[in-house]
Amino acid sequence: MSWSLPKDATAERGCHAGDYPHEPRGGERVLVAMSGGVDSSACALLLVGQGYACAGATMSLVGPSRQEADQSAAAVAGSPDVPAPPDALAPACCSSDDIEDARAVCRRLGIPHYTFDFEDRFDECVVQRFCDAYLEGRTPNPCIDCNRYLKFAGMQRKRRELGFDYVATGHYARRRFDERTGRWRLLRAADPAKDQSYVLYHLMQDDLAHMLFPLGGLAKAEVRAQAEAVGLDTAAKAESQDICFVPDGDYQAFIARRVPEGAAAASFAPGPIVTTDGRVVGTHDGLVRYTIGQRKGIGVAASEPLYVYAKDVARNELVVAVRSDLYAHGVRAADINLIECVPTGVPFRCEAKTHYRQRLVGATATVVGLALEVIFDEPQIRSAAGQAVVLYDGDVVIGGGTITEVIA
């Protein structure tokens, strides 16, 4: 089955979004996206306590045939002569154990639980996009793609099919209706240490109108405490880390196994390491093995530490520079989504971030056609193409897009 990807969301810039002022009320039907972790468990707990008619829903990212392969791999892994095949690794998120944890929480809360087979969608919209981006010299953010195409687009589709009023997730973010513009707003979480609004900039008006974020006003400690208070087994469960479908962290090996040998050959082929002025200073082990800003593992001796400055795929060159040369004045982005009403072609003031953990920095942004140009007040360490730039007005998310170019 082929899953169509959403088109560029800039078409939804109109400042009046429709008849969306309705506030949620107890008794409405909520499909709670549950990963088997403490946040989504607490999300369901809170909504049930507020009187909503809830059902849990967990994505299955590994189909039965893949699960059988994993089980076979596990069965032979104990033999030193028959190691488990590396590509039998299942995602560390939404595994069969996570599905059972989510199901157990639903039983504890007395609500139904659904399991949705999103294997094909996950493979096409997250895993394949991740591999393609690296082979093209970009550094993708698979968590944003997973949120965009599965946790929101996929779950909203299921919500409509099953007749639910809302989808709820355990994301730390908030939403608010703006009576003046007739639009929903996305806001940062009350706890800045847990705020996840950066990975949600893609949400459109229909998404926000049918979303609930029960944890947006809470701190993580409060969430765990509430889960512990009612004895949920997930209360002490550790958070998932790194890329869920590359649990061993070796994404280069994952891509090499995943992509046909011929298609990946160029990205894994050695080539020259050059400075920004064109001097050849060494040989790299394949562009796919490096990321922008990387320092360790370059393998070039120099009077000053060298960092990855750029990857020239056409020339198969790894461009390096000293730290003082890594700073850039801004970025350009495509595939943009603007939640707030902003002028087209007219610069406007905002704050921006190009990494999830980065602090917000002052900036001036301009919408140019279907693209976005962001100029920082002060130069920032270069961002990698494929990452997201997200704009804010205080706590309000203006929108964002995928970085295509760095402005030196």
C-alpha positions as CSV (number, residue, x, y, z in Angstrom):
1,M,0.0,0.0,0.0
2,S,1.4,3.5,-0.9
3,W,0.9,6.3,1.6
4,S,0.7,9.8,0.1
5,L,2.8,12.4,1.9
6,P,1.0,15.7,2.9
7,K,1.7,18.5,0.5
8,D,3.5,21.7,1.5
9,A,1.3,23.2,4.2
10,T,1.8,26.9,3.2
11,A,-1.5,26.7,1.4
12,E,-3.2,26.9,4.8
13,R,-2.0,30.5,5.6
14,G,-5.4,32.0,5.6
15,C,-6.0,33.9,8.8
16,H,-9.5,32.5,9.4
17,A,-9.4,28.8,9.9
18,G,-13.1,28.0,10.1
19,D,-15.6,27.1,12.8
20,Y,-13.1,25.8,15.5
21,P,-13.9,27.6,18.7
22,H,-15.4,24.6,20.5
23,E,-13.6,23.7,23.7
24,P,-13.5,20.0,24.7
25,R,-15.8,18.8,27.4
26,G,-16.2,15.6,29.4
27,G,-18.1,12.8,27.7
28,E,-16.6,13.3,24.3
29,R,-14.7,10.4,22.6
30,V,-10.9,10.6,22.7
31,L,-8.5,8.3,21.0
32,V,-5.4,8.3,23.2
33,A,-2.1,7.6,21.3
34,M,-0.3,5.2,23.7
35,S,3.4,4.2,23.2
36,G,3.6,2.1,26.4
37,G,5.5,4.8,28.3
38,V,4.6,6.8,31.3
39,D,3.7,10.0,29.5
40,S,1.0,8.5,27.3
41,S,-0.2,6.3,30.2
42,A,-0.7,9.4,32.4
43,C,-2.4,11.1,29.4
44,A,-5.0,8.4,29.4
45,L,-5.3,8.5,33.2
46,L,-6.0,12.2,33.3
47,L,-8.6,12.1,30.5
48,V,-10.5,9.2,32.1
49,G,-10.5,11.2,35.3
50,Q,-11.9,14.2,33.5
51,G,-14.8,12.2,32.2
52,Y,-13.9,11.6,28.6
53,A,-14.9,8.4,26.8
54,C,-11.4,7.2,26.0
55,A,-9.8,4.3,24.1
56,G,-6.1,3.7,23.9
57,A,-4.4,3.2,20.5
58,T,-0.9,1.9,19.9
59,M,1.0,1.8,16.6
60,S,2.4,-1.5,15.5
61,L,5.5,-0.7,13.5
62,V,6.6,-4.3,12.9
63,G,4.2,-6.7,11.2
64,P,3.7,-10.4,11.9
65,S,6.3,-11.6,9.4
66,R,8.9,-9.2,10.8
67,Q,8.0,-10.3,14.4
68,E,8.6,-13.9,13.4
69,A,12.0,-13.0,12.0
70,D,12.9,-11.2,15.2
71,Q,11.8,-14.2,17.3
72,S,13.8,-16.5,15.1
73,A,16.8,-14.3,15.4
74,A,16.4,-14.2,19.1
75,A,16.2,-18.0,19.3
76,V,19.5,-18.5,17.5
77,A,21.3,-15.5,19.0
78,G,22.6,-17.7,21.9
79,S,24.6,-19.8,19.5
80,P,28.1,-18.5,18.8
81,D,27.9,-20.1,15.4
82,V,24.6,-18.5,14.3
83,P,24.5,-14.8,15.3
84,A,21.2,-12.9,15.0
85,P,21.0,-11.0,11.6
86,P,21.5,-7.3,12.3
87,D,18.5,-6.2,10.2
88,A,16.2,-8.2,12.4
89,L,16.3,-5.5,14.9
90,A,12.8,-4.2,15.7
91,P,12.2,-0.5,16.6
92,A,12.9,0.3,20.3
93,C,9.6,2.2,20.3
94,C,6.1,0.6,19.8
95,S,7.6,-2.9,20.1
96,S,5.4,-5.9,21.1
97,D,6.4,-5.3,24.7
98,D,5.3,-1.6,24.5
99,I,2.0,-2.7,22.9
100,E,1.4,-5.1,25.8
101,D,2.3,-2.3,28.4
102,A,-0.2,0.0,26.8
103,R,-2.9,-2.7,26.7
104,A,-2.2,-3.4,30.4
105,V,-2.7,0.3,31.3
106,C,-6.0,0.3,29.4
107,R,-7.2,-2.7,31.2
108,R,-6.2,-1.0,34.5
109,L,-8.2,2.1,33.5
110,G,-11.2,0.1,32.1
111,I,-11.0,1.4,28.6
112,P,-10.7,-0.3,25.2
113,H,-7.4,-0.6,23.4
114,Y,-6.7,-0.7,19.6
115,T,-3.5,-1.7,17.8
116,F,-3.0,-0.1,14.4
117,D,-0.7,-1.7,11.8
118,F,1.4,1.2,10.6
119,E,4.3,-0.8,9.4
120,D,4.1,0.3,5.8
121,R,3.5,3.9,6.7
122,F,6.5,3.8,9.1
123,D,8.7,2.2,6.5
124,E,7.9,4.7,3.8
125,C,7.4,7.9,5.7
126,V,10.1,7.6,8.4
127,V,12.7,4.9,7.7
128,Q,13.0,5.3,3.9
129,R,13.0,9.1,4.2
130,F,15.8,8.8,6.8
131,C,18.0,6.7,4.6
132,D,17.3,8.8,1.5
133,A,18.3,12.0,3.3
134,Y,21.6,10.6,4.5
135,L,22.5,9.3,1.1
136,E,21.7,12.8,-0.3
137,G,24.1,14.5,2.2
138,R,21.4,15.8,4.6
139,T,20.9,15.1,8.3
140,P,17.2,14.1,8.8
141,N,15.1,14.3,12.0
142,P,13.1,11.1,12.0
143,C,11.2,12.0,15.2
144,I,9.6,14.9,13.4
145,D,8.6,12.7,10.5
146,C,7.2,10.1,12.9
147,N,5.1,12.7,14.7
148,R,4.0,14.2,11.4
149,Y,3.0,11.2,9.3
150,L,2.2,8.6,12.0
151,K,1.3,10.0,15.4
152,F,-0.8,12.8,13.9
153,A,-1.7,12.2,10.3
154,G,-2.1,8.5,10.8
155,M,-3.9,8.8,14.1
156,Q,-6.2,11.5,12.9
157,R,-7.2,9.3,10.0
158,K,-8.1,6.6,12.5
159,R,-10.0,9.0,14.6
160,R,-12.2,10.0,11.7
161,E,-12.7,6.4,10.7
162,L,-13.8,5.3,14.2
163,G,-15.9,8.3,15.0
164,F,-13.8,9.8,17.8
165,D,-13.8,13.6,18.6
166,Y,-10.1,14.0,19.5
167,V,-6.7,12.4,19.4
168,A,-4.7,12.9,22.6
169,T,-1.0,12.4,23.0
170,G,1.5,12.6,25.8
171,H,3.5,15.4,24.2
172,Y,4.5,18.3,26.4
173,A,2.9,21.1,24.5
174,R,-0.3,23.2,24.8
175,R,-2.9,24.6,22.4
176,R,-5.3,27.6,22.6
177,F,-8.0,29.0,20.5
178,D,-7.5,32.7,19.4
179,E,-10.9,34.4,19.1
180,R,-9.4,37.3,17.3
181,T,-8.0,35.3,14.3
182,G,-10.4,32.3,14.5
183,R,-7.4,30.0,14.6
184,W,-5.9,27.5,17.0
185,R,-2.5,28.2,18.4
186,L,0.3,25.8,19.4
187,L,2.2,26.9,22.6
188,R,5.3,25.7,24.4
189,A,4.8,23.5,27.5
190,A,4.7,25.0,30.9
191,D,7.8,23.0,31.8
192,P,10.6,24.4,29.5
193,A,12.8,21.4,30.3
194,K,10.2,19.0,28.7
195,D,8.8,21.3,26.0
196,Q,8.2,19.3,22.8
197,S,6.6,22.0,20.6
198,Y,9.7,22.0,18.3
199,V,8.7,18.6,16.9
200,L,5.1,19.7,16.4
201,Y,5.4,22.8,14.2
202,H,3.9,20.8,11.3
203,L,0.4,20.7,12.9
204,M,-2.3,22.3,10.9
205,Q,-5.6,23.8,12.0
206,D,-7.7,20.7,11.6
207,D,-5.1,18.7,13.6
208,L,-5.0,21.3,16.4
209,A,-8.8,21.5,16.5
210,H,-9.0,17.8,17.2
211,M,-6.0,17.4,19.5
212,L,-5.6,17.3,23.2
213,F,-2.3,17.7,25.1
214,P,-3.2,16.9,28.8
215,L,0.4,17.0,30.0
216,G,1.2,20.5,28.6
217,G,0.8,22.2,32.0
218,L,2.6,19.6,34.0
219,A,6.2,18.8,34.9
220,K,7.6,15.3,34.3
221,A,7.9,14.7,38.1
222,E,4.2,15.4,38.5
223,V,3.3,13.0,35.6
224,R,5.3,10.2,37.2
225,A,3.8,10.9,40.6
226,Q,0.2,10.7,39.2
227,A,1.0,7.4,37.5
228,E,2.6,6.0,40.6
229,A,-0.4,7.1,42.8
230,V,-2.7,4.7,40.9
231,G,-0.2,1.9,40.5
232,L,0.3,2.1,36.8
233,D,3.1,-0.4,35.8
234,T,4.6,2.2,33.4
235,A,5.2,4.8,36.1
236,A,8.9,4.0,36.4
237,K,9.5,3.1,32.8
238,A,12.6,4.7,31.3
239,E,12.2,7.1,28.4
240,S,13.3,5.9,24.9
241,Q,16.5,7.3,23.6
242,D,18.2,7.8,20.2
243,I,16.6,6.7,16.9
244,C,14.0,4.0,17.8
245,F,14.6,1.9,14.6
246,V,18.4,1.9,15.1
247,P,18.5,0.7,18.7
248,D,22.3,0.0,18.5
249,G,23.0,3.5,17.4
250,D,25.0,2.5,14.3
251,Y,22.9,4.3,11.7
252,Q,25.6,3.9,9.0
253,A,25.4,0.1,9.2
254,F,21.6,0.3,9.3
255,I,21.6,2.3,6.0
256,A,24.2,0.0,4.4
257,R,22.0,-3.0,5.2
258,R,18.8,-1.3,4.2
259,V,19.7,0.3,0.8
260,P,20.7,-1.7,-2.3
261,E,24.4,-1.9,-2.6
262,G,24.6,0.1,-5.8
263,A,22.5,3.0,-4.6
264,A,24.6,3.4,-1.4
265,A,28.0,2.9,-3.0
266,A,28.7,6.6,-3.6
267,S,27.8,7.6,-0.1
268,F,30.1,5.0,1.5
269,A,33.0,5.5,-1.0
270,P,36.2,7.2,0.4
271,G,37.0,10.7,-0.9
272,P,39.0,13.8,-0.2
273,I,38.8,15.9,2.9
274,V,39.2,19.5,2.0
275,T,39.4,22.8,3.8
276,T,37.1,25.7,2.9
277,D,39.8,27.1,0.6
278,G,40.1,23.8,-1.3
279,R,43.3,22.3,0.2
280,V,43.2,18.5,0.4
281,V,44.1,17.5,4.0
282,G,43.1,13.8,4.2
283,T,40.7,11.1,3.1
284,H,37.2,10.4,4.5
285,D,35.6,7.0,4.9
286,G,32.3,7.8,3.1
287,L,30.2,11.0,3.5
288,V,27.3,9.1,5.2
289,R,29.5,8.5,8.2
290,Y,29.8,12.3,9.0
291,T,27.5,15.0,10.3
292,I,27.7,18.8,10.2
293,G,29.6,20.1,13.3
294,Q,31.3,16.8,14.0
295,R,34.7,17.0,15.5
296,K,35.8,13.5,16.6
297,G,36.6,10.8,14.1
298,I,37.6,13.0,11.2
299,G,41.2,11.6,11.3
300,V,43.1,14.7,10.3
301,A,45.9,16.2,12.4
302,A,45.9,20.0,12.5
303,S,47.2,22.9,14.6
304,E,43.6,23.6,15.6
305,P,40.7,21.1,15.9
306,L,38.8,20.6,12.7
307,Y,35.0,20.2,12.4
308,V,32.8,19.1,9.6
309,Y,31.7,22.2,7.7
310,A,29.8,20.7,4.8
311,K,29.3,17.6,2.7
312,D,29.7,18.0,-1.1
313,V,27.9,15.0,-2.5
314,A,28.5,15.9,-6.1
315,R,32.3,15.9,-5.6
316,N,32.3,13.3,-2.7
317,E,34.2,15.9,-0.6
318,L,34.1,16.3,3.1
319,V,34.7,20.0,3.9
320,V,36.3,20.8,7.2
321,A,37.0,24.1,9.1
322,V,38.1,25.4,12.4
323,R,35.4,26.2,14.9
324,S,35.4,30.0,14.3
325,D,34.4,29.3,10.7
326,L,31.4,27.2,11.7
327,Y,29.2,30.1,12.5
328,A,26.4,31.2,10.1
329,H,24.1,34.2,9.9
330,G,20.9,32.3,9.0
331,V,19.1,29.5,7.2
332,R,16.6,28.9,4.4
333,A,13.9,26.4,4.7
334,A,11.3,24.6,2.5
335,D,8.2,22.4,3.2
336,I,7.1,25.1,5.6
337,N,4.0,25.2,7.8
338,L,2.8,28.5,9.3
339,I,0.4,28.1,12.3
340,E,0.3,31.8,12.9
341,C,-0.7,34.5,10.5
342,V,2.4,36.2,9.2
343,P,3.0,38.6,6.3
344,T,4.3,37.2,3.0
345,G,7.4,39.0,1.7
346,V,7.7,41.3,4.7
347,P,10.3,40.6,7.4
348,F,9.0,40.0,10.9
349,R,10.6,39.6,14.3
350,C,10.7,36.3,16.1
351,E,12.8,33.8,18.1
352,A,14.1,30.7,16.4
353,K,15.8,27.4,17.2
354,T,17.3,24.8,14.8
355,H,17.8,22.0,17.3
356,Y,15.4,20.5,19.9
357,R,17.7,21.4,22.8
358,Q,18.9,24.7,21.5
359,R,18.0,27.9,23.4
360,L,15.8,30.3,21.5
361,V,17.7,33.1,19.7
362,G,16.4,36.4,18.3
363,A,15.9,36.4,14.6
364,T,14.2,38.1,11.6
365,A,12.2,35.9,9.3
366,T,10.7,36.4,5.9
367,V,8.3,34.2,4.0
368,V,9.4,34.1,0.3
369,G,7.0,32.2,-1.9
370,L,6.9,28.7,-0.5
371,A,10.1,29.1,1.4
372,L,11.3,30.7,4.6
373,E,14.5,32.8,5.3
374,V,15.6,33.3,8.8
375,I,18.4,35.7,9.8
376,F,19.8,35.4,13.3
377,D,20.6,38.4,15.5
378,E,23.9,36.8,16.3
379,P,25.8,34.1,14.2
380,Q,25.0,30.6,15.3
381,I,26.8,27.2,14.8
382,R,25.9,25.9,11.3
383,S,22.9,23.7,11.1
384,A,22.6,20.7,8.8
385,A,20.3,20.6,5.9
386,G,17.4,18.3,6.8
387,Q,17.0,19.6,10.3
388,A,14.1,21.9,11.2
389,V,14.0,25.6,12.0
390,V,11.1,26.5,14.2
391,L,9.9,30.1,14.9
392,Y,8.4,31.4,18.2
393,D,6.7,34.5,19.5
394,G,7.1,34.1,23.2
395,D,5.4,30.8,24.0
396,V,3.5,30.7,20.7
397,V,4.8,28.6,17.8
398,I,4.7,30.6,14.6
399,G,5.7,27.7,12.4
400,G,8.8,26.2,10.8
401,G,10.2,24.2,8.0
402,T,13.0,21.9,6.8
403,I,16.4,23.6,6.4
404,T,17.7,23.4,2.9
405,E,20.5,25.9,3.0
406,V,22.8,27.7,5.4
407,I,23.4,31.5,5.0
408,A,27.1,32.1,5.7
